[in-house]
Amino acid sequence: MDSVTKYGIPDFDRFRAIHSKAPLRLGLAGGGTDVAPYSDMFGGRVLNATISLYTHCHIEPSEDSAVHFYAADFDERVRLEAEESIELSGALLLHKAVYKRIVSQFTDGKIVPLKVTTYSDAPPGSGVGSSSALVVAMVQAYAELLQLPLGEYDVARLAYEIERIDCGMSGGKQDQYAASFGGFNFMEFEAGDRVIVNPLRLKREYKHELESRLLLYFTGRSRESARIIESQIAATKDANSNAVEAMHEIREGAGKMKEALLRGQISDVLDILGSSWHAKKRAATGITNSHIDDIARDAMAAGARGLKVSGAGGGGFMMIAVDPYQRHSVARALEPHGGRVFSFTFVEEGVQSWKTN
């Protein structure tokens, strides 16, 4: 029995389309320690939480024998003929890579004509794991379509391999696992690509309190994380003592934040958030710049308690720690910088998919 028969050709007579969505995440502590070689040498520890911003994937039958990819938020389209080999280059690289891996691994290379449409609730390069969440959403949509027996670890691992190995894109592992599992998670990354996801059972009031004390601000400038990550990798390989010591401090902060969260010590959580940002700036070049420094200066002057750029750094989203009564004054102080405050809540569910009729 070949794998197409085993997993089933999509029967669009029974349903019209497949939709999936994967949540984006806030990297609260430990970010960067999930990147090799640091994670292989010392073991990475990351604490993150998923939020009510998503990447989306919609799959429907193609009107011809070709495969169509459309990234609605970029207004980019790619059309591949059924007999055309899929080269992992050019526009919509991730779309091509996911389709190529799914076809090669689960349908014995047999082309399934489809139209795949994607979009994200967050701007590109925003530092909340949107690229990896997009891959997770696409993998889950194909799993729903073909009825593949993939659990959370399977989806995350497959997404990681597609992004980091098939496409050769620099980065760590936390984003794929956050999008797949959802919720607050303390993640451990060990040598040999061993990953352990530890879900945190937090009281509802602790989550609400943390939400009320975090302002999510998009700086108005997307960033390219690869260069910053490569700088961190080089510093670790060269045993740069300052960078490695900073990474150790970042990893230790993840453990401390986990304990503070579980105890509901939200004030301590915010303090750790700020100290982790100072350590992160020592771990690699390009993590901050004059634009971020100006935003930080004005936010602190308006009453913010601390802040941290989400993701690799250099731009994208900033998490700004505020007392609830200072939210509006801090937001007003940031208006001249041309960014935008995003409303969010923490969400518990990871990637989801369903059939539409």
C-alpha positions in Angstrom: 0.0 0.0 0.0 1.6 3.3 -1.0 1.5 6.3 1.3 -1.0 8.2 -0.9 -3.5 5.4 -0.4 -2.5 5.0 3.2 -3.1 8.7 4.1 -5.8 9.3 1.5 -6.2 11.5 -1.5 -8.0 14.7 -0.5 -11.7 14.2 -1.1 -13.0 17.7 -1.9 -16.5 16.3 -2.5 -16.8 15.8 1.3 -15.5 19.3 2.3 -14.7 22.5 0.5 -11.4 23.5 2.1 -9.0 23.2 5.0 -8.1 26.1 7.3 -5.5 26.2 10.0 -4.1 28.8 12.4 -1.0 28.8 14.6 -0.5 31.3 17.4 2.5 33.7 17.6 4.6 33.8 20.8 6.2 36.2 23.1 9.7 35.1 24.1 9.7 36.0 27.8 13.1 34.6 28.8 15.9 32.4 27.6 15.6 33.3 23.9 18.7 32.5 21.9 19.8 29.6 24.1 17.7 27.3 21.8 20.2 28.0 19.0 23.0 25.6 18.3 25.9 25.4 19.1 24.9 26.9 22.5 22.1 24.5 23.1 24.3 21.5 22.1 27.2 22.7 24.3 25.4 23.9 27.4 21.7 23.1 27.1 19.1 25.8 26.3 16.2 26.9 28.5 13.4 29.1 27.1 10.2 30.4 28.6 7.6 31.6 26.1 3.8 32.1 25.8 1.5 32.2 22.9 -0.8 35.2 22.2 -4.0 36.0 20.3 -2.2 36.8 17.0 -2.0 34.1 14.5 -0.6 32.9 11.1 -3.3 31.3 8.9 -3.3 28.7 6.1 -6.2 28.0 3.8 -6.1 25.0 1.3 -8.6 24.5 -1.4 -8.7 22.5 -4.7 -6.9 23.9 -7.6 -9.0 24.9 -10.6 -6.3 23.3 -12.9 -3.6 20.7 -12.6 -1.1 23.2 -11.1 -0.2 24.1 -7.5 -0.8 27.7 -6.5 0.7 29.5 -3.5 -0.5 33.0 -2.5 0.8 35.0 0.5 -2.0 37.5 0.9 -0.2 39.8 3.3 2.7 40.2 0.9 0.6 39.9 -2.3 3.0 37.4 -3.7 2.0 34.5 -5.9 3.7 31.4 -7.3 2.3 28.9 -9.7 4.0 25.5 -10.2 3.0 23.1 -13.0 2.4 19.5 -12.0 5.5 18.2 -13.8 7.7 21.1 -12.6 10.5 20.3 -10.1 10.3 22.4 -6.9 13.4 24.5 -6.4 13.9 25.9 -3.0 14.7 29.4 -4.0 13.0 32.6 -5.0 9.6 33.9 -3.9 7.5 32.0 -1.2 10.4 29.7 -0.3 8.6 28.4 2.8 5.5 27.6 0.9 7.5 25.6 -1.7 9.5 23.9 1.0 6.5 22.7 3.0 4.8 21.4 0.0 7.9 19.6 -1.3 8.5 17.9 2.0 4.9 16.8 2.4 4.8 15.4 -1.1 8.1 13.6 -0.8 7.5 12.2 2.7 3.8 11.4 2.6 2.5 11.0 -1.0 5.5 9.3 -2.6 6.2 12.3 -4.7 2.7 12.4 -6.3 1.6 15.9 -6.9 -1.7 17.0 -5.4 -3.0 20.1 -7.3 -4.0 22.7 -4.6 -4.4 26.4 -3.9 -2.6 27.5 -0.7 -3.3 30.9 0.7 -1.6 32.3 3.8 -1.5 35.4 5.9 -0.4 36.6 9.3 -2.0 38.9 12.0 1.4 40.5 12.7 3.8 42.4 10.4 6.7 40.4 8.9 9.9 40.3 10.8 8.2 41.3 14.0 10.1 39.0 16.3 7.2 36.9 17.5 8.0 33.7 15.6 5.7 34.5 12.6 7.8 32.6 10.0 8.0 29.4 12.1 4.4 29.7 13.0 3.5 30.0 9.4 5.4 26.7 8.6 3.6 25.1 11.6 0.2 26.3 10.2 1.0 24.9 6.8 2.2 21.6 8.1 -0.9 21.2 10.2 -3.2 22.1 7.3 -1.6 19.4 5.1 -1.9 17.0 8.1 -5.6 17.7 8.3 -6.0 17.4 4.5 -4.2 14.1 4.2 -5.2 12.8 7.7 -1.6 12.4 8.8 -1.0 11.0 12.3 1.1 13.9 13.6 1.2 15.0 17.2 2.5 18.3 18.6 6.1 17.1 18.7 5.8 15.7 15.2 4.5 18.9 13.7 7.0 21.1 15.5 9.9 18.8 14.5 8.8 18.6 10.9 8.4 22.4 10.8 11.9 22.8 12.3 13.5 20.5 9.7 11.8 22.3 6.8 12.8 25.7 7.9 16.3 25.1 9.3 17.5 22.1 7.3 15.6 22.1 4.0 15.7 25.9 3.6 19.0 26.4 5.5 17.5 29.4 7.5 19.3 30.4 10.6 17.5 30.2 13.9 16.5 28.2 16.9 13.8 25.7 17.8 11.5 27.5 20.3 9.2 29.1 17.7 8.1 25.8 16.1 7.3 24.2 19.4 5.5 27.2 20.8 3.2 27.4 17.8 2.6 23.7 17.9 1.9 23.3 21.6 0.5 26.7 22.6 0.2 28.2 26.1 3.0 29.0 28.6 5.9 26.6 28.2 9.3 26.1 29.8 11.3 24.4 27.1 14.6 22.5 27.4 16.9 22.1 24.4 19.7 19.5 24.6 22.4 18.1 22.4 21.2 15.8 19.6 18.1 17.9 18.9 16.4 16.6 22.1 13.5 18.9 23.0 11.4 18.7 26.2 8.3 21.0 26.4 7.0 21.5 29.9 3.6 23.2 30.0 3.1 25.6 32.9 -0.2 25.4 34.7 -0.7 29.0 35.8 -3.6 30.4 37.7 -5.9 32.6 35.6 -5.3 35.6 37.7 -1.6 35.4 37.1 -2.0 35.5 33.4 -4.4 38.4 33.6 -2.0 40.3 35.8 0.9 39.7 33.4 -1.3 40.9 30.4 -2.2 44.0 32.3 1.4 44.8 32.9 2.8 44.2 29.4 2.5 46.7 26.5 3.1 45.1 23.1 4.6 47.7 20.8 5.6 47.2 17.2 8.5 49.5 16.5 7.5 50.1 12.9 10.6 48.5 11.6 10.9 44.9 10.7 14.2 43.2 11.3 16.3 40.5 9.7 17.1 38.0 12.5 19.6 35.8 10.5 22.5 38.3 10.8 22.0 38.7 14.5 21.7 35.0 15.1 24.8 34.3 13.0 26.7 36.8 15.2 25.6 34.9 18.3 26.6 31.6 16.8 30.1 33.0 15.9 30.6 34.3 19.4 29.7 31.0 20.9 32.0 29.0 18.5 34.8 31.4 19.3 34.2 30.9 23.0 33.8 34.6 23.4 33.7 34.8 27.2 31.5 38.0 27.4 28.9 36.6 24.9 28.8 33.1 26.4 28.5 34.5 30.0 25.6 36.7 28.7 24.0 33.6 27.3 24.4 31.8 30.6 22.7 34.7 32.3 19.8 34.6 29.8 19.4 30.8 30.4 19.4 31.3 34.1 16.7 34.0 33.8 14.4 31.5 32.1 14.5 29.3 35.2 14.0 32.2 37.6 11.1 33.5 35.6 9.4 30.1 35.6 9.5 30.0 39.4 8.3 33.5 39.7 5.4 32.9 37.3 4.3 29.7 39.1 4.2 31.7 42.4 2.4 34.6 40.8 5.2 37.0 41.6 4.5 39.1 38.5 6.7 42.0 39.7 9.7 39.7 39.8 8.8 38.4 36.3 9.0 42.0 35.0 12.3 42.6 36.7 13.7 39.4 35.1 12.4 40.5 31.7 14.4 43.7 32.0 17.6 42.1 33.2 17.4 39.5 30.4 17.3 42.3 27.9 20.5 43.8 29.3 22.2 40.4 29.0 20.9 39.8 25.5 22.5 43.0 24.3 25.9 41.6 25.3 25.3 38.3 23.5 25.5 39.5 19.9 25.9 42.6 17.8 22.9 44.3 16.2 20.4 43.5 18.9 19.7 47.1 19.6 20.1 50.3 17.6 19.4 54.0 17.9 15.7 53.7 17.1 15.2 51.1 19.8 17.2 53.0 22.3 15.1 56.2 21.6 11.9 54.2 22.1 13.3 52.7 25.3 14.3 56.1 26.6 10.9 57.7 26.1 9.1 54.7 27.4 11.1 54.7 30.7 10.7 58.5 31.0 6.9 58.0 30.7 6.8 55.4 33.5 7.7 52.1 32.0 9.5 49.7 34.4 11.5 47.8 31.8 11.4 46.4 28.4 12.7 43.7 26.0 12.7 43.3 22.2 10.9 40.0 21.3 12.9 37.6 19.2 16.5 38.1 18.0 16.4 41.9 18.3 17.1 44.7 16.0 13.4 45.7 15.6 10.0 44.2 15.5 7.9 44.0 18.6 8.9 45.3 22.0 7.4 44.1 25.3 7.3 47.0 27.7 6.7 46.4 31.4 4.2 49.0 32.8 2.0 49.4 35.8 -1.6 49.2 34.7 -2.3 52.9 35.4 0.7 53.9 33.3 -0.3 52.1 30.1 -1.8 55.0 28.4 0.9 57.5 29.3 3.6 55.2 28.0 1.6 54.5 24.8 1.2 58.2 24.2 4.9 58.8 24.7 5.6 56.3 21.9 3.3 57.9 19.3 6.1 60.1 17.8 8.1 57.0 17.0 5.7 55.8 14.3 5.0 52.4 15.8 1.8 50.8 16.9 0.5 49.2 20.1 -1.1 45.8 19.6 -3.8 44.4 21.9 -3.4 40.8 22.9 -4.3 38.1 25.3 -2.5 34.9 26.2 -3.9 31.8 24.6 -3.6 28.2 25.6 -4.3 26.3 22.4 -1.5 25.6 19.9 -2.0 25.1 16.2 -5.5 24.1 15.1 -7.0 22.9 11.8 -10.5 22.2 10.5 -12.5 21.3 7.4 -14.8 24.0 5.9 -18.0 23.2 4.0 
